[in-house]
Amino acid sequence: MAQSFETPQGRRLAYVRTEGGGPGVVFLGGFKSDMTGTKAQFLEAWARERGRAFLRFDYSGHGQSSEDFLDGCIGDWTEDAIAAIDTLTEGPQVLVGSSMGGWISLLVCKARPERVAAFVGIAAAPDFTEDSMWDRFDDAQRAALARDGYVDLPSDYADEPYRITRRLIEDGRQRLVLRTPLPLPFPVRLLQGTADTDVPPEVALRLMAHADSPDLQLTLVKGADHRFSEPRELAILARTLDALEV
């Protein structure tokens, strides 16, 4: 059963917390996803089996949390993640960030490095608002964003298009992590499917080359798509977490 708490910014976030030993594991979901997804629930079962603390939560505008999705941006959701970790966990945590959650995890790593025991990125998508959205917009889309404050993009995951707001793009531009030094002084594991068309392997390779970590490994999984949630892929995620020395 989900509970909720209020962030310092006044947003009410839904969460499910599993008690256990440390270091705890925190799942940070993707763009327009929520804490009921396959990976979040798989990780909760993994944590229960091992007696590990685990936290899954919904960013504002997602799932069961307050606010409207279209009002949110990377900065808001990073504030949500920091508030959840500060309020609901103790000691260093293993951050597991999926897609956008990978970018938000990296921003948490910069803001709270002492609270991070390790980072596991699943098809991590740092800087996607700039590199995968803005840079690919044509002149008409950029004009619509300036004129209307939003542009609609087709989605492979929903019947309705993704509405991308000017605020999302402009805020994301202030939070890029691949243009400045990115110290990650703890184990980093990147899991990436070769059949991912949303966040292609080149993004993982760029992140691997850019980040400064004493222990960074990238696992490429042939044929895995962006969801990375088939039984084979979840087993790889479990093995990756089991092998972390934290």
ABEGO torsion letter per residue (X at the ends): XBBBBBBAAGBBBBBBBBBEBOBBBBBBBBBGBBAABAAAAAAAAAAAAAGBBBBBBBBBGBEABBEBAAABBAAAAAAAAAAAAAAABBEBBBBBBBEAAAAAAAAAAAABAAABABBBBBGBBBGAAAAABAAABBAAAAAAAAAAGBBBBBBAABABBBBBBAAAAAAAAAABAAABBBBBBBBBBBBBBAABAABBAAAAAAAAAABBBABBBBBBBBGBBAAGABAAAAAAAAAAAAABBX
